[in-house]
Amino acid sequence: MKNLPPITSNWPLPKEGIRFVMPQSLCDALAHNPLSANLYPEAMGYYPQAASHQMQRDTHTGHLLIYCTAGRGTLTLEGAHHRIRSGDLILLPPGIAHRYSAHPKYPWSIYWLHFAGDLSNHFVQLLNMNTTVEYIGLQPRITSQLEELFMLRNSGYDATSFIHGSHQLQQMLSHLALILRQQRSQGGTQIDIDDTRSFMNEHLHGQLSLDDLAKHSKLSKYHFSKRFKALTGHSPIEFFIHLKIQYACHLLDSSTQTIKQVAASLGYEDAYYFSRIFKKVIGLSPDQYRKSKHR
């Protein structure tokens, strides 16, 4: 397994690693500020090749995220032992005793982050991790986002910087959720969402049935529909319609085509039927949508 590219942030992470714990007064301020109360960091760190590194807690507040980018380690949680490898993502909920340590011969390199907030549980649900440890591989964009968060240690506890950091944290967790979903879609007989989306985009000018989509994914209609909705939150046909309407919006914004022409270019012979679908998705009729952009 290859290591990550060299770090290129404005403030390089020191070779011996860093540990940045935010003052309680700052955490309290973020927790009560409506711009950051939903999600904010409490502490973070980076330990490269952390020989002899170990941690044991009977309990802890907030959520703990650990991302291993090299080497190995072990995690013990509620009596279960997990072998950690490069590319593993660990998410520990608050209040649970745990112990983790670096491998004595191949010590890990890890990023770690404690976070809290009114919506922290919702972001954890968005990640939808099946187990405490999931493999995501080496993701340079995630490490880059973590390094940007680490720049907060140079902010002098400036409140505006930490509010910005709170929103960076939201972006990173939502990006992780996308990565995890993609990882699952590529495993076993799961659905490759990107491939299915590409197939749908190739047929925006016509129609696709559930049979067509399931056949493309080499699954039965039942299993395809069930897995697709579990990954996207929408039925396959509903998702396809949304892609059509997004393209319809593009045509309405960027061309002088009539609504009837736009409908026809998306495979709808009946412009009134197209308009009803458009309004159901967007909340405006195609004509209202086109006029609204000039306001």
N, C-alpha and C positions, 0 to 999 in steps of 0.2 A: 504494500500500500504506500503510495507516494505521499510525501508531506505537502502541506499547503505552500503556496507561493510566499516569498518574503513579505513581511508586513510593510505597508507603504503609507501608513497614516502620518499626519504631521507631527505627532508625538509618538515616536516608536515605543512599543512595549519593551521594557527592560528585559535583558536576557535572564535575570534572576526572577522575573515575574513581578506581579503587582497584586496588591490587596487594597481595595478602596471601600471603606465603610462610611456611609453617610451619617452625620450627626442626627440624633433622635429629634432635635428641634426642627431640622430640615425635613425629615420624614413626616413629622406632624404637620408641618406647613403644607407639604404636598398633599397629604391626606385630606386637608380641609380646603384646598384650593379647587374650585370647580373645574379648572382647566387641567388638573393633574390627578384629581381624586380617583378617577376610574382605574388608573394603572400607573405605577411609578416604581423605580428601582430603589432598593434599600442597601444593597452591598453588591460588589462584583469583584472579580479577580481573574488573573491569568497566571497559570503555573506551568512553565515549559520544562519538560523532562524532570518532573518533580519527584526525584528519588526520595524515598522515605516519607513521602507525603501521606498522611492519614487523618481521618476525621471521624469522631464518634459523637452523636447527639442523642439524648433521650427524647428531646422534643425541640421544635423550632417554630417560629412564626413565619408567615409568608410562604410563598412557593420558592423552590430551589431548582434552577435549571443548570445542568452540567453538560458540556459538550466536549467530548474527547476527540482531539485532532491528531494524536500520535501516541504510540505506545499502548500499554495495557493497564488494567486495574481490576479491582473487585468491588462489588457493592453488596452489602447485606441489609435486607429490608424485611422486617417481620419474619425472620427465620429463613427467608429465601436468599440464596446466593446467586449473584449475577456476575458473569465474566464480562468485563468491559473492554472493548477494542476501539481502535481508531475509527471514527465515523459514527460512534454511538451517541445518542442523545438521551439524557436521563432527566426525568421530571419527578421531583419528590414533593408530595403534598405537605402542608403544614401539620405539625402535631404528631408525626410518626417517627419513632426511633429508627435510626439508621447508622450504618458504619461503612466507610469506603476508604480505599487505600490504593496507592500506586503499586504496580508489579515491581518486585525487588530487582529483577534483571532488565526488564523493559519498561521503565517508569513512564507513565502517561504524561501527556501535555493536555491541560484542560482549561477551558473557560468556564467560569461559574457565575451565577447571577441569582440574587434573591430579589423577589418582586412581590408587591402587594397592591391593593386597591379595590374599590367597590366592584369592579368588573373583572378582577383577576380570575375568579372561578369560571367566568364566562369565556375568557381567553383560553383557559385550560381545556374547557369543553370544546372550543374551536379546534384545538390541537388534536383532540380525539385520539390520544395515544392508547393503543390497545393494552400495552404493558408499561411498566415503569421505565424500561429501556427499549428504545427503537433505533434501528440503524438508518441513518440518512446519508452516510458517506461524507466525503469532504466537500463542504460548501463554502467556497471563498466569500460569497456574498454575505453569508451569516457571520463569518468571522469579521468581515469588514464592518458589519453593523454593530457587532459587539465592541470592536475597537473604537468606533465612533462614540459609543456610550462611555467607554473608558476615558474619553477626553474630558468628561465632566470633572475628573479629578484635578484638572487645571483651571477650573472655572471660579475658584474662590468662593464656592457655595452660592453663586449668583442664582437667584430664584428663577429668572427668565431662562437661563441655560438649563436648569433642571426640569422646567416645564417642557422645553423643547426635547430634552432627553426622555421624558415620559412618553411623548408622542413617537419618538424613535423606537422606543420599546414596543409600543403597539404595532408599529410597522414590522418590526422584526418577528414578533410572535405570529402575526397574520401571515407573513411570508413563510415561516416555519410550517404553518398549517397547510399551505399550498404544497410545500415540499413533501410533507408526510402523506398527503392525499395522493400525490403523484407516485410516491414510492409504493403505496399500497396498490395503485392501479396497475403497476408493472409487475406485480408478484403473482405467481400461480395462474389461476384462471380468472383473475380480476380483469377489469376493463382498463384499456389504455385510453384515458380521457382525452389526451391531446390528439391521438389518432382518430378517435370518434368525432371530436370537434372538427378536425380537418376534413373528414369525410362529409360531415354536415355542411361545412362551408363550400365544398365542391358542388353541392346540390342545392344551394340557396335559390337558384332560378327555377327549381322544380319542386317535386314533392318526394318525401321519404316516408315509408311506413315503418311501423315497429318491426315488421318482418325483415325489411331491408337493413335496419340498424343492427338487429340481433344477428342476422346472417353475416354482416360485415365483421362483427366481434366474435363470430364462431361460438355463440351461446344460444341457448333456448330463449324465447321471448320472456319467459318468467324470470329466469336468472339474470338476463341482461337488464330488464326493467328494475328488478330489486336492487342489483348492485349499482346501477347507474344512479338511481335516486339516493342511495346511501352515500354516494360520493359527492353528488352535486346538490341534493335537496330538491331536485326537480325531476319529473318524469322525462324520458327521452324526447317525446314529441313536444312537450312544453319547452324544453331546452332548445330544440330545433326552431320552434316558433320564435323564441326570444332572439336567436341569432338572425332570423329573417327580419324581425322588427328593427333590430339594431342596424341592419343594412338598409332597411327602408328609411330610417332616420338619416343615414348618410346621404342617400339619394335625394331626399327632400331638402337637405341642407346644401348640397353641392351641385344640384342640377335644376333644370327648369322643366323636367318631366312632369306631366300631369299625374294626378293621383291614380288615374286609371292605368297610365303607363308604368308607374312604379309598382302597382299591384301585379300587372302582367309580367314585369321583369322578375318578380318573386314567385311566379307560378300560380297566381290567383287570377282566374278568369273573371270572377265576380268582384268588382271594385268595392261594392257595398259590404260584402263579406270580409274583405281585407280591412276595410275601415273599422268594422266592429272589432276585429281582432286587435288592430292597432290601438284603438281606444281602450280596450280591456287591459293591455300591457302598459301603455304609456300614460293613460288617464286623459289624453286629449285625442281628438280626431286628427287624421293626417293634415287636414286643412288648418285646424287650430294650431297644430305643432309647427307647421311651416310659417304661419304668421307670428307665432310667439318668439321666434328667434330675432325678429326685428324690433322687439320691445326693449 
